[in-house]
Amino acid sequence: MVAALLTLMTLSVLQLGLVLHIRNTVLDAASEGARYGSLADNRLEDGVLRARDLIATALGPSYAENVTVARGSWRGHPAAVVTVRAPLPLIGLVGIANGLEVNGHAAIETLAG
């Protein structure tokens, strides 16, 4: 009985580690996509392509299906906001579709001339 409890606790900790890894990877990709899309010589849509590429490489294409970008405001400055909605794994990699949503923000650069 103790072995079953210890096994359940170990599996729960491993699952939590997997969820945090996926969240951190998707958050980093969203932030990198926002930074890339906000550069003066890029379009906002380039940030979506960059975020999708990073997520698909690290986690697989199923996690990179729902990536959007919008022009918004972050702390009073014009910003690119990349939003990623990905599956939230509950048991292994099986879980809730679009259960995880993260946003990456970056100030939009302009060329002063």
NORCOR-V487807 format. One record per residue. RES is the residue in three letters. BURIAL is b if it has 24 or more other C-alpha atoms within 12 Angstrom, else e. D_FIRST is the distance of its C-alpha to the first C-alpha in whole Angstrom. Layout:
RES:BURIAL:D_FIRST + RES:BURIAL:D_FIRST
This chain:
MET:e:0 + VAL:e:4 + ALA:e:5 + ALA:e:5 + LEU:e:6 + LEU:e:9 + THR:e:10 + LEU:e:11 + MET:e:13 + THR:e:14 + LEU:e:16 + SER:e:17 + VAL:e:19 + LEU:e:20 + GLN:e:21 + LEU:e:23 + GLY:e:25 + LEU:e:26 + VAL:b:27 + LEU:e:29 + HIS:e:30 + ILE:b:32 + ARG:b:33 + ASN:b:35 + THR:b:36 + VAL:b:38 + LEU:b:39 + ASP:b:41 + ALA:b:42 + ALA:b:44 + SER:b:45 + GLU:b:47 + GLY:b:48 + ALA:b:50 + ARG:b:51 + TYR:b:53 + GLY:b:54 + SER:b:56 + LEU:e:58 + ALA:e:61 + ASP:e:62 + ASN:e:59 + ARG:b:58 + LEU:b:55 + GLU:b:54 + ASP:b:54 + GLY:b:51 + VAL:b:49 + LEU:b:50 + ARG:b:49 + ALA:b:45 + ARG:b:45 + ASP:b:46 + LEU:b:43 + ILE:b:40 + ALA:b:41 + THR:e:41 + ALA:e:38 + LEU:b:36 + GLY:e:37 + PRO:e:40 + SER:e:38 + TYR:b:37 + ALA:b:41 + GLU:b:42 + ASN:b:43 + VAL:b:45 + THR:b:48 + VAL:b:50 + ALA:b:53 + ARG:b:55 + GLY:e:54 + SER:e:54 + TRP:e:52 + ARG:e:53 + GLY:e:57 + HIS:e:57 + PRO:e:58 + ALA:b:54 + ALA:b:53 + VAL:b:49 + VAL:b:47 + THR:b:44 + VAL:b:42 + ARG:b:39 + ALA:b:36 + PRO:b:33 + LEU:b:30 + PRO:b:27 + LEU:e:24 + ILE:e:22 + GLY:e:23 + LEU:e:27 + VAL:e:27 + GLY:e:28 + ILE:e:31 + ALA:e:34 + ASN:e:36 + GLY:e:33 + LEU:b:34 + GLU:b:38 + VAL:b:39 + ASN:b:43 + GLY:b:45 + HIS:b:48 + ALA:b:51 + ALA:b:55 + ILE:b:58 + GLU:e:60 + THR:e:64 + LEU:e:67 + ALA:e:69 + GLY:e:73
